[in-house]
Amino acid sequence: MTKKPDTSDVAVIGGGMAGLTAAIYCQRFKLATSVFAKEPGGIITEAAVVENWPGEKSVSGIDLMEKVRAQAEALGAAFIFDEVTSAKGNHGHFTLTASGGGAVTASALVLATGSQRRKLGVPGEKEFAGKGVSYCATCDAFFFRGRTVAVVGGSDSAAAAAVLLSNMARKVYVIYRRERLRAEPIRVERLENTPNVEIITNATIDKIVGSDTVTQVALTGGGNLPVDGVFVEIGFDPSTKISKQLGVDLDESGFIRVDEACRTSVAGVYAAGDVTTGANRMRQLVTAAAEGAIAAESAYEDIKQLTIQY
């Protein structure tokens, strides 16, 4: 006999800052909430030190997210530590099925599935993650004050990271695999006019080398570049498998389109955090938390009224 699915007012898919904040606010709105979290905490748990979360001078990503998870659980959110494999239905009656066979029906869904930073896939990258290899200049630039770093990538985000780092690091190399950077011309011009920035094109990193921390990178075709840190800025891959099943509208890069209330194109489905086009695409903990709260309020208002006005 097939087990009848558990029932919630809201089901949240994702256990990062956006999803957990959504769960906290849903519970405070007295909405019974289930959270699917295959890997609780999200991508920020990879950060050894977080120093830009208000109220925490310095905290590890794991410790911070454990506090947030515990808060959501204390408020009554039910956690299902599994991956959602199937989502179907419509506003008022969605059904989610997990890989382990568990199922939940919910009146509304919050998609907080996040995105994964693209990796270089070279030797040394994994070994030195958090020990010189970083995927967030905004988070980690401070640690490289007066040092030498490399930024890998040629996009606007790579250019912005290089400019930010140039204010702290002694020397910044921008390494890009093509002949010229693809960032906006004004950003490229700014880099070219920054004395401590050097752009290296037609080059890739073959290996990241170090002992306890990064000491150098090996470039394509030979030659080593002494650096203390490597900032990887080659884009994000949004996690939108479930979004596609639900027919949610995505932008040209695959991120979920949301309005200012974190509503998606599908009634009863909301989205928050790194997987969305919202929050100026800043992709920080504080913006993820803000979107999670907004999505929860929108779900509450729409469930209460039983209709959605776009």
C-alpha positions as CSV (number, residue, x, y, z in Angstrom):
1,M,0.0,0.0,0.0
2,T,1.4,3.4,-1.0
3,K,1.9,5.7,2.0
4,K,-0.2,8.8,1.9
5,P,1.8,12.0,1.4
6,D,2.3,14.3,4.4
7,T,0.5,17.6,4.0
8,S,1.9,21.1,4.5
9,D,0.8,24.6,3.7
10,V,4.2,25.4,2.2
11,A,7.0,23.1,1.0
12,V,10.4,24.6,0.7
13,I,12.9,23.0,-1.7
14,G,16.4,23.9,-0.6
15,G,18.2,24.1,2.8
16,G,20.5,27.2,2.2
17,M,20.0,30.6,3.7
18,A,17.0,31.5,1.3
19,G,15.2,28.2,2.0
20,L,15.7,28.3,5.8
21,T,14.7,31.9,6.1
22,A,11.6,31.2,4.1
23,A,10.8,28.3,6.5
24,I,11.4,30.6,9.5
25,Y,9.0,33.2,8.2
26,C,6.4,30.7,7.0
27,Q,6.3,29.2,10.5
28,R,6.0,32.7,12.0
29,F,3.0,33.2,9.7
30,K,1.6,30.0,11.2
31,L,2.0,28.1,7.9
32,A,2.9,24.4,8.4
33,T,6.1,24.1,6.5
34,S,8.2,21.2,5.2
35,V,11.8,21.7,4.0
36,F,13.5,19.4,1.6
37,A,17.3,19.7,2.1
38,K,19.6,17.1,0.6
39,E,22.6,19.0,1.9
40,P,21.5,21.4,4.7
41,G,23.2,24.7,4.8
42,G,23.9,25.3,1.1
43,I,27.0,26.4,-0.6
44,I,28.0,28.8,2.2
45,T,29.0,25.8,4.3
46,E,32.1,25.6,2.1
47,A,33.3,28.9,3.6
48,A,35.8,28.5,6.5
49,V,35.1,32.1,7.7
50,V,32.1,34.4,7.1
51,E,32.6,38.0,8.2
52,N,29.8,39.8,6.3
53,W,26.8,38.4,8.1
54,P,25.3,41.1,10.4
55,G,25.8,40.4,14.0
56,E,28.5,37.9,13.6
57,K,32.0,39.3,13.6
58,S,33.4,36.0,12.4
59,V,31.8,32.6,12.0
60,S,32.2,29.5,9.9
61,G,29.7,28.8,7.2
62,I,28.7,25.5,8.8
63,D,28.2,27.0,12.3
64,L,26.2,29.9,10.9
65,M,23.8,27.7,8.9
66,E,23.4,25.3,11.8
67,K,22.1,28.2,13.9
68,V,19.6,29.1,11.2
69,R,18.5,25.5,10.7
70,A,18.0,25.1,14.4
71,Q,15.9,28.2,14.5
72,A,13.6,27.0,11.7
73,E,13.3,23.6,13.4
74,A,12.5,25.2,16.8
75,L,9.7,27.1,15.2
76,G,8.2,23.8,13.9
77,A,9.5,23.4,10.4
78,A,9.6,19.7,9.4
79,F,12.9,18.7,7.7
80,I,13.2,16.0,5.0
81,F,16.9,15.4,4.3
82,D,16.4,14.1,0.8
83,E,16.4,15.3,-2.8
84,V,13.2,16.1,-4.5
85,T,12.9,14.2,-7.8
86,S,9.4,15.0,-8.9
87,A,7.1,18.0,-8.5
88,K,3.7,18.4,-10.0
89,G,0.3,19.9,-9.4
90,N,-1.0,23.5,-9.2
91,H,-1.7,26.2,-6.7
92,G,-3.5,24.7,-3.7
93,H,-2.3,21.1,-4.3
94,F,1.3,20.4,-5.3
95,T,2.9,17.0,-4.7
96,L,6.6,16.6,-4.2
97,T,8.3,13.2,-4.2
98,A,11.8,12.6,-2.9
99,S,14.4,10.0,-4.0
100,G,13.9,8.0,-0.8
101,G,10.2,7.7,-1.5
102,G,8.9,10.3,0.8
103,A,6.2,12.6,-0.5
104,V,4.6,15.9,0.6
105,T,1.6,17.8,-0.7
106,A,1.5,21.5,-0.2
107,S,-0.6,24.5,-1.2
108,A,2.4,26.5,-2.2
109,L,6.1,25.9,-3.0
110,V,9.2,28.0,-2.4
111,L,12.1,27.1,-4.7
112,A,15.4,27.8,-3.1
113,T,17.5,25.3,-4.9
114,G,20.5,27.6,-5.3
115,S,23.2,27.6,-7.9
116,Q,26.5,26.0,-8.1
117,R,29.6,28.0,-8.9
118,R,31.4,26.6,-11.9
119,K,34.8,25.1,-11.1
120,L,38.0,25.1,-13.0
121,G,38.4,21.3,-12.6
122,V,42.1,21.5,-12.3
123,P,44.5,19.7,-9.9
124,G,44.8,21.6,-6.7
125,E,41.5,23.4,-6.9
126,K,39.7,21.1,-4.5
127,E,42.6,20.7,-2.2
128,F,43.1,24.4,-1.7
129,A,39.4,25.5,-1.5
130,G,39.3,27.8,1.5
131,K,43.1,27.8,1.6
132,G,43.7,30.3,-1.2
133,V,41.1,29.2,-3.7
134,S,37.9,31.3,-3.4
135,Y,34.6,31.6,-5.3
136,C,33.5,34.9,-3.7
137,A,35.6,38.1,-3.8
138,T,33.0,40.0,-1.8
139,C,33.3,37.4,0.9
140,D,37.1,36.9,0.9
141,A,38.9,39.9,-0.5
142,F,39.7,41.2,3.0
143,F,41.9,38.2,3.7
144,F,44.2,39.1,0.8
145,R,45.1,42.6,1.8
146,G,48.6,43.4,0.6
147,R,49.0,40.1,-1.2
148,T,49.0,38.8,-4.8
149,V,46.0,37.2,-6.3
150,A,44.6,35.9,-9.6
151,V,41.1,36.3,-10.9
152,V,40.0,33.7,-13.4
153,G,37.4,34.7,-15.9
154,G,36.5,37.5,-18.4
155,S,32.9,38.4,-17.5
156,D,31.4,41.4,-15.7
157,S,31.5,39.4,-12.4
158,A,35.2,38.7,-13.0
159,A,35.9,42.3,-13.7
160,A,34.0,43.5,-10.7
161,A,35.9,41.0,-8.5
162,A,39.2,42.2,-9.9
163,V,38.3,45.9,-9.2
164,L,37.2,45.0,-5.6
165,L,40.4,43.0,-5.0
166,S,42.6,45.8,-6.5
167,N,41.6,47.9,-3.5
168,M,43.0,45.4,-1.1
169,A,45.6,43.2,-2.8
170,R,49.1,44.4,-3.8
171,K,48.8,42.8,-7.3
172,V,45.8,41.4,-9.2
173,Y,46.2,39.2,-12.3
174,V,43.1,38.6,-14.5
175,I,43.5,35.4,-16.4
176,Y,41.1,34.7,-19.3
177,R,41.1,32.0,-21.9
178,R,40.2,34.2,-24.9
179,E,41.8,37.1,-26.7
180,R,39.9,39.8,-24.9
181,L,37.7,40.1,-21.8
182,R,34.0,39.9,-22.5
183,A,33.0,42.3,-19.7
184,E,31.4,45.6,-20.5
185,P,33.9,48.0,-22.2
186,I,33.7,50.4,-19.3
187,R,34.6,47.7,-16.8
188,V,37.5,46.6,-19.0
189,E,38.8,50.2,-19.3
190,R,38.6,50.5,-15.6
191,L,40.8,47.4,-15.2
192,E,43.3,48.5,-17.8
193,N,43.7,51.9,-15.9
194,T,44.2,50.3,-12.5
195,P,47.9,50.2,-11.8
196,N,48.0,47.1,-9.8
197,V,45.9,45.0,-12.2
198,E,47.5,43.0,-15.0
199,I,45.3,41.2,-17.6
200,I,46.6,38.0,-19.1
201,T,44.6,36.7,-22.1
202,N,44.8,33.5,-24.1
203,A,45.7,31.7,-21.0
204,T,44.3,29.1,-18.6
205,I,45.4,27.6,-15.3
206,D,46.5,24.0,-15.6
207,K,47.3,23.5,-11.9
208,I,47.1,25.2,-8.6
209,V,50.2,24.7,-6.4
210,G,50.9,25.2,-2.8
211,S,51.8,23.7,0.6
212,D,49.5,24.8,3.4
213,T,48.0,27.5,1.2
214,V,48.3,28.5,-2.5
215,T,51.7,29.7,-3.6
216,Q,51.5,29.7,-7.4
217,V,49.5,28.6,-10.5
218,A,50.8,26.8,-13.5
219,L,49.7,28.4,-16.8
220,T,48.9,26.8,-20.1
221,G,52.0,26.2,-22.2
222,G,54.3,26.4,-19.2
223,G,55.3,29.0,-16.8
224,N,54.3,29.6,-13.2
225,L,52.7,32.7,-11.7
226,P,53.4,33.3,-8.0
227,V,50.1,34.1,-6.2
228,D,48.6,33.8,-2.7
229,G,45.1,33.4,-3.9
230,V,42.9,32.3,-6.8
231,F,39.4,33.8,-7.3
232,V,37.3,31.7,-9.7
233,E,34.7,33.8,-11.5
234,I,33.6,31.7,-14.4
235,G,29.8,31.8,-13.7
236,F,27.1,29.9,-12.0
237,D,24.9,26.9,-13.0
238,P,21.4,27.4,-11.4
239,S,19.7,24.2,-10.1
240,T,16.5,24.3,-11.9
241,K,15.5,20.7,-12.6
242,I,12.4,21.0,-10.4
243,S,11.6,24.4,-11.8
244,K,11.5,23.0,-15.3
245,Q,9.1,20.2,-14.2
246,L,6.7,22.9,-12.9
247,G,7.0,25.0,-16.1
248,V,8.4,28.0,-14.3
249,D,9.7,30.7,-16.6
250,L,13.5,31.0,-16.7
251,D,15.8,33.7,-18.2
252,E,18.3,33.1,-21.0
253,S,20.9,31.9,-18.5
254,G,18.5,29.4,-16.8
255,F,17.7,31.5,-13.6
256,I,14.2,31.7,-12.3
257,R,12.4,34.9,-13.2
258,V,10.8,36.5,-10.2
259,D,9.0,39.7,-9.6
260,E,9.5,42.0,-6.6
261,A,7.4,39.7,-4.4
262,C,9.5,36.6,-5.4
263,R,6.5,35.2,-7.3
264,T,7.3,33.1,-10.4
265,S,5.3,32.7,-13.6
266,V,3.4,29.8,-12.0
267,A,0.7,30.5,-9.5
268,G,1.6,29.3,-6.0
269,V,5.3,28.8,-6.8
270,Y,7.8,31.3,-5.3
271,A,11.6,31.4,-5.6
272,A,14.3,32.9,-3.5
273,G,18.1,33.1,-3.4
274,D,20.9,32.3,-5.9
275,V,18.5,30.5,-8.3
276,T,16.6,33.7,-9.1
277,T,17.0,36.8,-11.1
278,G,16.2,38.9,-8.1
279,A,18.3,40.9,-5.6
280,N,20.3,42.5,-8.4
281,R,22.0,39.0,-8.8
282,M,24.2,39.9,-5.9
283,R,24.1,36.3,-4.5
284,Q,25.0,37.1,-0.9
285,L,23.7,35.6,2.3
286,V,21.8,38.7,3.2
287,T,20.1,39.0,-0.1
288,A,19.2,35.3,0.0
289,A,17.7,35.8,3.4
290,A,15.7,38.8,2.3
291,E,14.2,36.9,-0.7
292,G,13.4,34.0,1.5
293,A,11.4,36.3,3.8
294,I,9.7,38.0,0.9
295,A,8.7,34.6,-0.7
296,A,7.2,33.5,2.6
297,E,5.1,36.6,3.0
298,S,3.9,36.3,-0.6
299,A,2.9,32.6,0.0
300,Y,1.1,33.6,3.1
301,E,-0.9,36.4,1.4
302,D,-1.8,34.2,-1.5
303,I,-2.8,31.2,0.5
304,K,-4.9,33.5,2.7
305,Q,-6.7,35.0,-0.3
306,L,-6.7,31.8,-2.3
307,T,-6.0,33.7,-5.5
308,I,-3.0,35.4,-6.9
309,Q,-3.0,38.7,-8.7
310,Y,-0.1,39.3,-11.0
